[in-house]
Amino acid sequence: MASKPSVGIPASEEIVDEITKDLENTLEINKDCTNPLDAEQKPETNCIPEDFESSDVEAAAASLPDDYVDEDKLKELELTLSDEEKVEQHKKALNFKAEGNEEFKQERYVESIVLYTSGLRICPLELHSDRSVLYANRAAAKAKLDRKLSAIEDCTKAIDLNNAYLKAYLRRAKLYEEADKLEESLADYNKIIELDPGNRDANEAKVRLPPIINEKNEKLKEEMLGKLKDLGNIVLRPFGLSTDNFKLTQDPNTGGYSVNFSQGGK
């Protein structure tokens, strides 16, 4: 794999600094310890624990999720950057995206996720289109690793940045269906048809999904009515009644129900 360009935004370095700062604050520094990190100090005035290793801090930083992006930190950093520095950040982000694409083609999906994330950590927030692509590409890699819900979140971020991003809608629609979120999937397919009326996948889904959704909803209604019936019997039992005394009739036109009382329970 090609060598990676250095990351412009020192996200991990900032985290290391924070952890180090916390360690310093929690050490018991006595009056003779003017510099707790000074290796030349006498052992009795050294405030650093004997078993402390700098690698512990680095390991803590490396334990961050592979898709962690702190946009608040990026926003703060951008306030300190010149236009030229932002252009450089953008170039590096595009390099990360290109390398991520190569890793994806080689089916090294974990590596591609790390690279797309590196791009998102430095790509200027104002560049909505490029950030949208990075999120959508990362979603594709996550989907390959069966990280469906996380992939859906990335698709949503991509769409929030570009609400006409056809590929992101299509990817999310398929992921929603795989996650059994059929109504959400159908909503995305309908949006795809608005953007691309001739899209075959969306048009097929528009015909295929409604009957499945209706069947699923009917099963949920039956389950809910069953639970309500059990609860009703508990309430009515002291009065010598049961839910059998009440007949539900569905209106075929509206789908609503009417209730009729029968003393004999028929």
C-alpha positions, 0 to 999 in steps of 0.5 A: 500500500502506498505510504500515507500522507501525514494527517493535517489535524492532530486529532490523536495528538490532541487526545494524547495531550489531554490524557497527559494533562490529566495524568499530570493533574492527578499526580501528587506533586510535592513542594520539591517537585518543580518539574514532575516530568524531569528525568533528572530529578532525585527518585524521592522527588520524582512524581511519575509512578515507576511503572508509568510508560508513555506507550500507555498514553499512545495506546489509549489514543489508538483505542478510539473507534475507527470511525471517530470524527470530532467535528467540533475540534475540526471547527475550532482548528479551522478558525486558526487556519489560513485559506492556503492551509485549508487548501492543503488540508483538502488535498490531503483529504482527497489523498486519503479518499483515493487510498481508501478507494484502493483499499476497498477495491482490494477488499481491505475494508477495515483499512479503507474505513480508517483512511476515509475517517482520516479524510473526514478528520481534516477535510474542511467542513465547508466542503459538503460535497467531498465530506458527503462522498467520504461518509458514503464511501465509508458506509459502503465499507462498513456494509461489507463488514455487516456494520449495517446500523453504523453504515446507515448513520454514515449514509444519513450524514452523507445525505444531510450534506448533499440531499440529492446524493442518489448513491447514498439514498440507494445504499441506505434504502438497501441497508434499511431493508436488510435491517427490516426497516421497510417503511424507511427503505420505501421512503428512500426508494420513493426519494430515489424515484424523484431524483431518477424516475427510471431507476430500476431498483427503486421502481421494483422496490416500490411494487415489492415492498408495500404488500410486505409492509402491509402484511407486517403491520397486520401481524403487529395489529394482531399481536397488539389486539391479542395483548389488549384482549389479555389485559381486557380480560383481567379488567372485566373478569370481576364483572363476570365479563370478558372480551368475548362480550365485545365484537370488533368489526373492521370497516373495509373502506377505512380499515378502522374498527367498531365495537359491539357489545353482546351479553351472551358473548356471541 
